[in-house]
Amino acid sequence: MVKNWLIPASVSAAALALLASGPNAFAATGPHTGHAVRVHSTRLKMYTARVVAVDSAGHAKTHKITVRYDNGRKIVASDELLPYYTKALAATRARKLRPNTSDEPMSCGTAWVNIGEYNGRPANMETGFESNTGVLQIDWNVDMNGPNYSYSYNAAPYLWGDTSWAGSHHSHTAYPHGQWQAKLKHGSFGSGTYITLDNGLGCFPGSDLTDTEWL
């Protein structure tokens, strides 16, 4: 059934143009007022990695543990997750005792990032993921760069079983138009992005993921 909507005369032509572009033209802005305009979203598959070592030495004092994966990555995590990593390590060792078991990484979800405008001026960054299974915790790192602007975004929430998450950051001040970039960092120890799945496996982007736009 087609509905005819009455549009108030006070609605500007610019607002009508944005409405016509569809729901993806707008993004959640949290407690701030205004609109974040998305140019497009850049997406990348993420892949599992198995736990091959867990170092919990001194965790009673530091509350931190170091976890190593079979893709060469290592992370520092809260010892709250030690039981999950210990279980995942035991599963890795058990797999090696079974013949004809593939250790090829599996797809575990999709990461995305985009850079756009906020209230008509640069810049607003949005990022997140959708996972194939429940997620315990993430460490998410994005670098924003543009004319006279640079910012390193980090988020590390506990999700306790959620299968998706999204975060955002805007510059709070109008910056010059020009070439802007948001890079989700694959990175290495201490600076990369990863997800801890509820089975203890790691889930990593296969590479850096970059959205570059002229805003």
N, C-alpha and C positions, 0 to 999 in steps of 0.2 A: 504494500500500500504506500503510495506516494503522499507525503505531507507537504503542504505549502506553509512555509514559515514566514511570519511577518518580521521584517528587519527594521528596527527603529531608524528614523532619519538621522539620528545623532551618530550612528556608526560611521566611522571614516572610511574613505576608499582604501586606505592602506590596511585597515583592519579587515575589510571585506576580501582583499587580495590574499591575506594570510589565511582567512577562513577557507577560501577556495582551494588553497594548497593542501588541505587535508589535516588530519589530526597529528601527523608527525612533524608539522611545522612548529609545534609547541612542546615544551618539555617542562617537567616539574621544577619549580624554583624554590621549594622549601619555604622558609619563613619570609623570603624577600618578596616584594611586590614587583610586578613586571612580567615580561615574556622573554623566554630564551628561545631563539630561533635556530633550529638545527638545519645545517646544509645537507648532510647525509651521514650515515653511520658506516664506519669501517669495521669489518668483522673478521675474526680469525678463529680457526678451530684450536681447541686445547687437547692435550694428550696426557694420559696417565704415566706415572713413574712409580716404581716400587721402592719401598724402604729397604735399604741394605745395611744401615747402621744407625744406632741411636746412642748418643753419648749423654748420659744424665749425671755425670760427675759434678758434684757441687750444687745440684739443683735445689737441695734443701735450703741453701742460702740465697741463691740467685733466682730461683724459680724459673730457670731457663734450661732448655735442652737443645742439643744440636742433632739434626736429623739429616742423613745422607740418602740420596736416591740413586737408582741405577742409570739415570741420565746424566750423572755427574754433578747435579745441583745439590746444594746443602742449604738448610734454613735453620734459623734459631726460632724456637717456638716456646710457648708457655708450658710448664710442666703439668698444667691441668690436663693437657692432651697426651701425657705420657702413656696411659693405658691403651689409647688408640694406636699410637706409634709402635708400642711393644707388640700389640696384636698383629699389626701389619708386617712387622719384621718377622714374626713367627710364620706368617703366611708365605712370605717370600722364601724363607728357608724350606718350608714344606713343599713348595712348588718345585724346588731343585731336586727333591727326592723322587718326583714323579716323572716318568718318561713321557716324551712327546708333548711336553707342555711349552706353549709358545710364550716368549717374553716380549713379544712385540707390543709397543704401547697402543692403547685403545683410545678412541675419541671419548672425551669426558665432558664436552660442552663447547660453548662458543663465547669468546670474549669480544667486546666491542668498545669503540671509543669514537667520539666526534668532537669537533670544535666548531662553534657557531657564535652568534651574536646574542647580546642581552640588551633589551630595550633599544635595539637598532645600532648598537656599537659593540666592538670587540671587548671582552671575549668571554665566552661561556663554554666550559668543557663538561661533557657527560661521558660516563663510562660504566661498564658493568659486565655481567655474564649471565648465561643460562646454562645450567648443569644437567647432566643425565641422571644424577643421583643426589642424595642429600649432602650438604656441605657443613663442616664443623666450623671452619675458620678460614679467613683469607688474609693475604697481605697484598695490597693493590697499589701500584705505583705508576703515576703518569706525569710526564714533564710537559708543561705548557710553555710555548715560546711565541713571541710576536714582537712587533715594533715597541721598543722601550719596555718590554715586559718578559719576565721569566718566573716560573713558579713550579715547584715540585710538590705534587699532590700525593698524599698517602692516606690509605684507609685500611684498618686491620680489625674489623668487627668479628665477633663470634656469631655464627648464624644458626648453629644447633639444629641442622636438618633442613634449612631452606634450600631451594633449588635455583634461586636467582637472587640477584642483588644489583643495585644501581647506586651510583654516587655522582656528585657534580661539584664544580667549583666555578665561580665567575670572579672577574677581576675587581669587582666593587667600584671601579673607576673606569670611565670611558677612555679607552686607549685608541691610538691612531689606526685607521684602516690600513690594510696591507696583507702580507702573507703571514698566516698564523698556523701553528702546528700543535697537535696533541699527540704524544708518543707514549703508548702503554709499553712499559719496559719489561722485556723478557729477562734481561740483565743477568746478574750473577749474585753471589752471596751478599746479602745485606741491601740489595737494591732492586731485585727482580720481583716479578708478580707471580703469585702461586695461590692455589686453593688446596686445602686439606679436606678430602672427602670423608664421609662418615664411616668408611671402611678402612681409613688410615692411609689410603693411597694419596700421592700427590697428583695434582692436575696443573699443567703448565702450558702457557702459550708456546707455540712452536718457534716463534721469533718475536722481535719487536713488532708492534702494530702502530702504524702512524696514519693520522688523518691530517692532511695539509689543505688549507683553504685560503682563498683570497677573500677577505671580509671587509 
